[in-house]
Amino acid sequence: MDEIFIKVDETYHDKVDSDVHNSEIIEKLHNGHNGKPITKIEISPKGKYLVTYSEGDKSLICWNVENVDGSQLKSEFSVNSDKRLNQICISDDKKFAYTYSWYIDIYRYDMMNNRQKIELDCDLIYDDSNPYDYCTFNLKDELILYCRGTIFIYSTQTKSNQWNCIRMYKKSGNFKFISISKYDKLYLYSNNSIYEWNLVTEKSIKIFGNDKEMRYMKSELVKISSDEKFICTRVIDKIIIYSIELEVSIASFDINNVIQLHMLIKHPVLYSLLRPLLFSLLSNIPRKGFLNSMMDHLPKKHFYLPNTIRTTSKYAFGILDGDVWKINLEKMELNISFLIKNSNELNNVNNSDEIVENWYFEINEDLYQNIVPGKDDRNKKYGDELMDLIDNTLSKPLNDKETFLMYGVGLLKFAIKENNLELIDDIYKKCINYFKEDLGNNNMSLSIITSTMSLLNEYYPEYILRYSLETTMIIDTPFYSTVHKNNNLHLSSFQYPQMVNITQTIFYFVNVYYKIFPRSTITTPTIIFMNPYIKFVNYPQKYNWFLELIKPKSSPFVKTINRDIYKTWNGEALINFKWDTYGKYYYAVIWIGFIALLGCFTAAATIPQQYINEEIQNQLLIASIILGFIHLSFEVRQFIYNPIKWAHDFWNLFDVIAYVLPIYTSIRWLQTNETNLIPLLSFSCLFLDIKFLLFFRAIEYFGIYFAIIISVAKQIVSFLVVLLIIIISFAHAFYILLTPRSIFSFDELTNNNDPNNPWNIVSSYYQIFKNGTIDSHQFLIQQPNGNTNMFNDFRTSLFAMYLSLTGDSSALSNWSYTDNPSLAILIVLFSLLIVVYLMNLFIGLLNNAIEKDNDRVSYLMQKAEILAEIELFYLLPHQRRWNSWFPEVIYYYANVDMTRKKIKELIDDNEWDSNEFIELKQILIKKLNIKHNFNK
């Protein structure tokens, strides 16, 4: 088709400074739609093309604006349509789409400007009841469609005229759609809050929330503009600036407040960074005051900025009175700089932080890099000079929110390492206070505490108990939401927003099926709580893939297995989330892998030779060796990760034995085929069977008992050591008293006067004559063995003491107690001290230990250790960074009746009243109709 060149109709020159002479800042472009007003415009993701649409003549024109020189625009193509378009979008390689009624049309142009219609492979599943609500292209030129809660992402890099869907996401919950950005960010509105969900990383964040003005507001009134550093949100006339790096709102202002606009423009850092983002939100703003002088290039009849503004890095395009206006943002900034210098109104305002409250405080950044724990050598280098500087400057980040969020973790780690209790308490209170000041937007302040949980657990564990009790049953909104959910969702966790990746699944079709054939489910009222362990499960984002396989980096969750965390619902909900998300699936795979090892080795060792041939037996043994080494490799990785911790856990040693014995036995069997391997086979099967039984510890029905067994054993181990020493002492005493003093042989009769000689204490038989007399000479003598006098060897002496401990005193019955009073005294002492006293004391200690650990907390801690092991040694490095598995913020449901019961238990245990979150807790107990007066 012929190229169309459109000349600029009006050019307004502003001579405000010697540097900006005759600069064309704002220009009106001819619409090219036969004089009909332009109603829609869109920009391609990288700002190469501008597409305009006129509802008057139903035409659509694409313009090349990449290298616009201000005098003319080049038309790439035009399309006439008899349909009324709802939305249009265009890519940077001349693919465009538009929605109308319930449908979507997609076209692309080749190098010769030949138009080709595109079909979608998933388009057939929709009908008139499922219209396309939104379409856009991202920076990779992928097409993103939104249709009634489902997001489709299509790859456009195909030679055919059919695009394939590469990812699908399903929105669940009561979330209203706002928009999708070219950076693959989905924006949703729910519960007075605005959320961002990354379509690539699947990470979600709350960018703004809990504004009273938003409670009954429609999502259509929310406008969002974002880049890699900031998210700017316009809610009616309020603009909120959110920092992606800090994960917190850093500024907000009213667009009708001229003074606030002055301050934003005057700020040397923010305005230059936010100029393209903010300008796209400044639609339909009345010209008055300083804004009027800024926009003095427009004809006086225009009293508003253009609407439907779209921006590139250099230009902004907007619709005003049916025409498209081009604004040169760089030249406008120069003009604004001149106006600032010559504006008495601006220069009279001294507080440039009026709207940018607590913007980055100018602090000595090197200082805070040097006080991070782990850099003790650098701390020593600075010495007293550093400490003096710290004393003078630590108050600055504590009083500045953004700086506090940036350096808070390092400061708290430093305070813990330096045992600065006052600073620790100040930082802790500041984190809590920042969160309470703005529940919806400051929850990241709690991550300063949770990110240092491992250090607190090591040095000051009382803070973990304090945090656990103070943050139980809280929410990041000023009110609690109640919803009706299934009965089995108590303490079930979820994320905001709730998105499900349904790529290559039948989730959607199952969902359609249940809409046609609904199921009857029993629901109960549940209340939503926020889990206060923010960023507690996250791993460092920077990592080396190879080193992670050898010695992985850990998360605060892995390094902090503390009882106080799991005594509240927050800890239990966290465990449930991890277990339901990935834990149970990996645990099942590990268990199945062990069952394969157990089955192969047991079959080879147990099945009689007449039922299994040698070839099959050898194959089973080889399979046992391979599977054994696979399982053993994970134990080796655990040892490399933390040798000291690994050695302190008895079950790790047990696991190694359970794997090494079958491997060694199988190798020996394949090499020698000797029958003397039977003892090895016996012990190998024993350890494998017990190891199989230990897998049941992850199941709650059995896990509580395993938790009792393990925790009780840890508590009484010192008592067992004392008992063992006493038994060894008695074994030593009996050994000295009863060991033979003369040389003897079990194979040859030895006659001497040694009362401990086995030949003298063995059973002897004498002949009885008919007259009743007994022959003085022995008729038969039972040949002695090693068990005749077990005190002949110190090893059997120890075993004899163990038998006496169990009630078998046969080892001491071969001597006459009247002829050997020393033996009688030792037996009495042993029975009184060990059998009567220590054994009954042992039973009492067991009872106390069982009562102490007979609860779900021990089971949850045991499950946390299992999950930590799975995360570190079974998940791949990139899996530990999946935001859907390791989110920063987690919420959970709680049954209302169970919540009421739990609160009453906390009140009875004096654990409900605290100095923090009193207002929230009052709202909660009022909602649950619980009468309670807080102790101030």
Salt bridges, closest charged atoms under 4 A:
GLU3 OE2 - LYS74 NZ 3.40
GLU10 OE2 - LYS28 NZ 2.93
ASP14 OD2 - HIS297 ND1 2.65
GLU27 OE1 - LYS326 NZ 2.77
GLU42 OE2 - ARG310 NH2 3.07
GLU55 OE2 - ARG84 NE 3.25
ASP57 OD1 - HIS33 ND1 3.91
GLU76 OE1 - LYS94 NZ 3.51
ASP82 OD1 - LYS83 NZ 3.69
ASP93 OD2 - LYS95 NZ 2.17
ASP105 OD1 - LYS117 NZ 3.09
ASP133 OD1 - ARG148 NH1 2.53
GLU196 OE1 - LYS185 NZ 3.89
ASP211 OD2 - LYS238 NZ 3.18
ASP237 OD1 - ARG234 NH2 3.61
GLU247 OE2 - LYS203 NZ 3.05
GLU247 OE1 - LYS535 NZ 3.11
ASP296 OD1 - LYS300 NZ 2.40
ASP321 OD2 - HIS302 ND1 3.06
ASP323 OD2 - LYS28 NZ 3.70
GLU333 OE1 - ARG275 NH1 2.17
GLU345 OE2 - HIS262 ND1 3.74
ASP425 OD2 - LYS429 NZ 3.10
ASP425 OD1 - ARG466 NH1 2.91
GLU470 OE2 - ARG466 NE 3.47
ASP476 OD2 - LYS206 NZ 2.94
GLU548 OE1 - ARG880 NH2 2.75
GLU548 OE1 - ARG881 NH1 3.05
GLU572 OE2 - ARG856 NH1 2.52
ASP580 OD1 - LYS584 NZ 3.84
ASP655 OD1 - LYS691 NZ 2.85
GLU674 OE1 - ARG668 NH2 3.54
GLU700 OE2 - ARG856 NE 2.67
ASP793 OD1 - ARG795 NE 3.01
ASP853 OD1 - ARG563 NH1 3.74
ASP855 OD2 - ARG563 NH2 2.81
GLU871 OE2 - LYS578 NZ 2.42
GLU888 OE2 - LYS203 NZ 2.96
ASP897 OD1 - ARG900 NH1 3.20
GLU911 OE2 - LYS567 NZ 3.91
ASP913 OD1 - HIS932 NE2 2.74
GLU916 OE1 - LYS436 NZ 2.69
